[in-house]
Amino acid sequence: MAQFFKAKPNRSKKLSSKLSLEVTQLDHLGAGMAEHEGKWVFIPGALPGERVQVQLIEQKKNYARAKLLQIESASAARITPPCPHYAECGGCDMQHLSLESQREFKSQALENILARSTGVGSDALENPLIADGWHYRRRARLATLLDKDTQQLQLGFRAEASKAVVPISQCPVLAKALSDLIAPLAIVLNRLKGKQRLGHVELIEADNGRFLVLRITAPLVAADRKQLQAFAEEHKISLLFVDNEGELEYLHGEARLPRYQLEQGKLSLAFAPGNFIQVNGVINQAMVQQAMDWLDIQPGERVLDLFCGVGNFSLPLASRGAEVVGVEGVTEMVLQARSNAADNGFETLRFFGADLSADLSTEPWLGKIDKLLLDPARAGAYESLKWLKKMKPTRVLYVSCNPASLARDAVLLLDAGYKLTRLGLVDMFPQTHHSEAMALFELAK
């Protein structure tokens, strides 16, 4: 029988006695679901087909939540999580489920939530975009916490729904070279006299090298800087400081930004610490290629790329001869996108900054277009899609990191005369319940 980590009980809630329940399905967050006394009980860590021993920790009128205590009979899809920190770390939540089963669950969850909102069946569902399930993250932000009693600096990820830092020695979803840096980095950071001045730590594996970015709240003394420089030299990484104002200081390595390539190396995009990029480089390249295929860009078409970031889709669109306008809400990324366009020789590619949840009626870029691409944050693109009548694209490609907001926004597109013709899972985050999706909507003739 598997034994699980037991969180400290919440004294403000009355806990139930132990129950033995049959798990029948997973919810959209990957928690097991079992029926008990006429309501659904949600059990993180449990899998369909399992009998589990649980304790109720929260009861509502229509549902309850429970803590998994023991697995009495295990699912055939259950595996032993390879990460030694899995029980405490809040980064991954599905390492106990085989990778193939994870993808089946995600595809089914995507199909179900779209079907409930749009009535569209499985005919539109394409093969998922998948790659290696381990060591895929090219970027991660680690938290630091100085223990006041021991004066030890803890380096790791936050525990789930907590500010507590779980110290880690490795991370099997992080690029191997970055994972190998964690343990020696924790040692050198604990040797610093000014370790109380350290904030988060960002690790980046880019196509032009590895980068370590240290957030500092105050300048470090010369001896500390010397230790960090020696660490960077030994591990052949670029080391940067970022201060409270966001200013960068290069302590070791060439003064350059990390870069990644697209289109078989034909395009190169730079990004600054803090800029958003997709963390799974292999899947991102496949996703960009699929977006270009589905949109079927023709030379001279006017294409609007909303939530464009640093130009992840804008530059590939422009490389196919389209007249592209990218719009982004974060000023720093607008400036970086413009720099990326110039670096890659796209003189006509234009980028604008705008709050895409606000009134867009006076924006100079809003008008008739041929095709629309959206890659919004988890909140979705509902407000932007309200301007469809003014844009009138024949095709809309929606890249989503939240199936719930995609389902909501799909209703607006259908009501505007569009048909969902292609839908596919993008498994950007293996070992977690999180998934991206791509949906193509075409204007009905």
Secondary structure, DSSP 8 states (H G I E B T S, - for coil): --B-------TTS----EEEEE--EE-TTS-EEEEETTEEEEETT--TT-EEEEEEEEE-SSEEEEEEEEEEE--TTB---S-TTTTTBSS-S-TTB-HHHHHHHHHHHHHHHHHHHH---GGGB---B---SSS-BSEEEEEEEE-TTT--EEEEEEBTTSS-EEE-S--TTB-HHHHHHHHHHHHHHHT-TTGGGEEEEEEEEETTEEEEEEEESS---HHHHHHHHHHHHHHT-EEEEE-TT--EEEEES-S---EEEETTTTEEEE--TT----SBHHHHHHHHHHHHHHHT--TT-EEEEES-TTTTTHHHHHHTT-EEEEEES-HHHHHHHHHHHHHTT-TT-EEEE--TTS--TT-TT-S--SEEEE---TT-SHHHHTTHHHH--SEEEEEES-HHHHHHHHHHHHHTTEEEEEEEEE--STTSS--EEEEEEEE--
